[in-house]
């Protein structure tokens, strides 16, 4: 069967990493032939191995480039694609009619988060609502995402992100990295996230300042970049700036996360709900205890009181309390870290993700082929 993955780009984000890992996992299966079409290219993006998939640039000229419909249609029909899998809301708008016109099954993968407050004025929600009726299946990376976007049960399927354990091998030596970064404190509390409105760095900084006033043995690291970085950095009082550090965009995120005593992810629940956070998954795979905002799909990943603590949104007091508990109780922190690593190794494996998609693709291809033979309409592909 021939599968066309349609995405905006393959820049170095969590969604794009999942796509690249999926292509790698599917490549040994001889009945699968994969293609990846992108609407724009970045300088720093993942490479698609030619043995895993054929890469096809379909460059979009502006946000409303209607010519892209024809380009995508020509590609889908000429390659005799069996399944079109979109990886974003804009891509789904283009892919939905093209898949139907070409007689291909349509996997709608626009659900990657789980916002708690959605209205039709939200562009992703609106575009998603427009494409759901044309979808054979809507795939999310969390059950919370399906609920947030009100995906009908018969059309929704949750497939968790898979973590590649190779990512936590061959890490930079901890003492060497500490020396390079100039960190001398025994404890490090870190947050890995882009500086965008959906990430609550204001609460992270407030928590860090409170702990800095209480003790001098903790350094706080913020790893990421984005339009809000200057504002957040400027909010740090001068007396704490040496211990609240901003590292910007890094290529050695796993090595830095391996330094953490506690991993944190604070989310602005008014604007954003996590799906399955790749940053949290990385920290858990490294055996780090987690303190994270209890929203979206995070409770599906972090088990409160077992692998970490879940805290209310925008509550610096509770966040501070939970981080301090883990700093003060190393036995508890170690136990959370052990259970967190075990959870990633059992419930969020790369094999589990790839096998779930493989099973879905084969069911869809079978039912689509049966429909073509019978001239009828397929049933939904979600098995009861």
N, C-alpha and C positions, 0 to 999 in steps of 0.2 A: 504494500500500500504506500501511497505517496502523500506525505504530510507537508503542508506549507505553514510555517510559523511566521506570522506577520507582526512585526513590532516596530516602534518608532526608531529605536537605536539599540546598540548593545554596549552602551557605556557601562562603566564599572559600578553598577548599582546592584541591589539585592535581587530584584526581579530578573535582571539580565544574567546574573550569575546562575540563577536557577534554570534559565533557558539553556545556557551553555552546558551546565551539568546534565540536564535532561538529554540533550543531543548526544552527549558522550555516553550516557547510559543506554540509549536506544541503538547506538551504532553497531553493537554485536549482533543484533537481530536482523537477519538477512531479508525478512519480509518487510522491513521498514526502510523507506528512502526519504530522507529529510531535506527540506529546503528552508532557508531563512531569508525573508525579504525585509529590508529596513527602509524607512522613509527619510532618514538622514544619518550621516556618519560623524563620529567624533574622533579627535586626534588620539585620545586615551581611551580605547575601548577594548573589550575582550576580542580575542582572535577566534574565529570559527575554524576549527580543523577541517580541512577538505575531506578527510576520511569520515567525519561525523555528519557533515551537511554541506550542501551547495549554497554559497552566500550570493544573494542577489540584491543590489542596491536599486530601490525604486524611489528616487529622490523626489520629495514633495516640494513644490514651489509655492511657499506660503501656506497658511493654515487652512485655506479653503481651495485647494488645488483639485478641481473636479477631474482633471486629466488623470489623476491617480486611480480613479475608478477603472478607466480603460486600461491603464498599465497593469493593474492588478488582475483585471479580467483576462487580458491577453496572456499573462503569465500563468494564471490558474488553468486556463483552458489548454494552452499549448503544452504544459507539463502533465496534463491529465491528472490533476490533483484530486485525491479522494477525500482529504480532510483539510480544512483551513482552520488554524488555531490562532486567534488574535491574542495579543498580550497587552492590551490597553484600550481605554474607552474610545479614543479617536480611531485607532486601528479597527476596532469593532464596527464603527460606523461605515467604514469602507468595505470591510470584509463580509458583513452580513448579506448585503444584496449580491455581491460577487459570488459568494459560495452558493447561494440559491440558484442564480442564473447558470452556474456551471454544474449544478447537480452534485456538489460536494457537501459533505457534512460540515457543520459549523460548530467549533468549540469556542465559546466566548469566554476569554480569560481576563475580562476587565476588572474583576473584583480582587484587589490586592490589599485593601485596607478594610476597616470596619468602623466608620464614623458613627458616633452616637446621635448626631443631629443632622439629618439629611432632609432637604427639601428639593422640589423640582428646580429651584434656582441654582442648585449645585450642578455645575456643567457635567461632571462625571456621572452623577445620578441620572440626569436627564438623558445623556447619551446612552447610558446603560439601559434605561427604561425603553428607549427607542429600539434597541437591538435585541432585547430579551426575547420578544416574540419570534424572531427569526433564528434563534439559537436552538441547536439540538441539545446542547448542554451548556450550563454556565458553571465554570470551575473557579473556586476560590481557594485561597490557602489557609482559610480558617472557617469554622462553622459560624463564628460571629460575623464574618463578612457576608455570608449568605443571608443571615438574619437582618443585618443593617440595610442591605439593598433590597430586602423583601423579595428574594428570589423564590419562586414557587418550588415547593418541595420536590415535585416531579421533574424539575429542570435543574436543580442545584446539586453540586457535588463538591465536597471539600477534599483536597489533596494537600497534605502538609508539605512544607518545604523540606527538602532533604539536605543534610549536612555532609560534606565530603571530609572525612577525617584526615585526608592528606594535607588539609589546610593548617593543621596544628602540629605538623611535623617540621623538622628543620628550622625551629624558631631561633631568633637571635638570643645569645646568652643574656640572661637577665641582668647580671652584674655589669656586663658591657653596655647594655642598653640604658641602664640607670645612670651609668657614668656619662654616656653621650648626652642624655637628657638633663644631667645635672640634678638628679633627684637623690636626696640623702635621707629622707624620712623612711621609717620601716614600713609604713602603710601607704597604699595608693588607692584612691576611690576614683573610678573613671566612668565616663559616659561617651559612647560612640554614636554620633548622629549628626546629620546635616543641620546647619543653623537656618532652619526655616520655621515659619509660624507654628507648624504642627508639633514641633519639639519644644518642650518646656525647659529651656536652659535657664530661664529666670529663677525657677524654683530650685534647680540644681545649684546655681550660684548662691542663692539664699541659704540652702542647706550647708554648702561648703563654708560660707562665712560664719555660720553659727558654730560649726565644729572647729574652725580655726580659732575662734574666741575661747574655746574650751580646752584645746590641746594642740600641741605643736609637733606631733609625730605623724601627721597625715598630709600628703600632697594630693591635690585634685586635678585630674586631667580631663580636658574636653577635646575630643578628637573628631574633626570634621570641618567643613567649610560651608559657606552660604551667605546670603545677603544680610543676615542678622548678626553675623560674627562680630563686626566692629562695635555694634551697640551693646551686645552682651559683654564683650571684653572690657568696654569702657565702664560698665556698671560695677566692676570689681573694685572695692576700696584699695587704695595704694598699700595699706599695711598688710593686705592679704595677697597681693599680686604675685609674690614669689612662690606661694603655695597653691594658687589656683591658676593653672597653666592651660594655654590654648595651643594645641599642636598643629592645627590646620589639617589639610588633607594628607594622609599618609598611605604608603603602600605596604607598610609593615604592621597593619592593624592587629593581626593575630599576636605578633610578638609583644606589642604594647599591651593588649588586653591580658596577656599572660602575666604582666606585672601587677594587675589589679588585686587588691585584697577583697574589694567588693565592686561588682558591676552594677551600674545604675542606668535606667532608662526612664526619664520623666517625659510625659506626653501631655500636650495641650488638648484635653478631651473636648474642649469646645470647638476645636477646628479639625481634629484628627483622631482616628482610632487605629491602632496598630492592627495589622494582620498577624502573621507570624514573623516577629522581628528577627532578621538575620544577625543583628548586633547582639541581641540577648542569646541567641542560639550559639554564637561563637564563644561567648563568655561561659555558658554552661558546658560546652564541649571541653573547655579548658579547666573545668572544675571550679569555677568561681561562683560564690553565692550571689544572688540577684536581689535588688530592690527596684521594683518597677511600678508604674502607674497601672492600676487595675481597670483597664478598659480594652475594648476590642477583643482581639484574639489572644492577648497576653495571658489571661488565666488558663488558656488551653496549653500554654507552653510552661509557664511558671506556676507551680503548685504551691499555694500560700502555706507557709509553715513547714514545707517539705524540701523545696529546692530554692526557696527565697521568700521574700515578703512582697505582698501586693499592697499598694498604698493609694489613698484617694488622690484625685487630680488636684494640682495647685496647692497642696498642703505641705508646706515646707517643714512644719513642726513634726508631722508623722514621718515624713521622709528622713528627717534628721534623727529621730528616735530609732528607726529601724536600722539605719546605717551604723549608728553608735552601738546598737545591740550586737551587730556582727563584728564590729571592731573590738568590742570588749569581751566577746565570747568566741574564742578561736575554735573551740570544740564544735559549737553550733555552726559556725561558718564553714568549717571543714566538712561537717555532715551534709549541709546544704549543697556544697560543691560536689561531693561524691554522688548524691542523689540526682543532682542536675546533670552531671555527665552521663549517668546511667540512663536518664530519661531521653537525652539526645540520642544515645547509642541504641535505644530500643524503639522509640516512637517517631524519630525524625531522621531516619537514615536515608541515604541517597538511593539505596536499593528499593526501599519501600515507596519512595516517590516515583521512581522510574517504573516500577512494576505496576503501580496504580494507573499511571498514564498509559502504559503499554496495554493494560487490560481494557481501559476505556477506548483507546484507538481501535483495538481489534473488534470490540463490540460494535462500535459505530460503523466501521468499514463493512462488517458483516451485515448489519441491518440496512445500510445504504445500498449495498449490492443486492440484497434481497428485494428491496423496494424497486430497484431498477428492473429486476427480472419480472416482478409481479405487476409493476406499473401502479403501485399503491402508495400509501403514505406511511412512513416509519412510525413506530411507537417511540416513546421517550426512551433514552438509553440508560436511565437510572434504574437499576434492578431493584425490585422490591425485596 
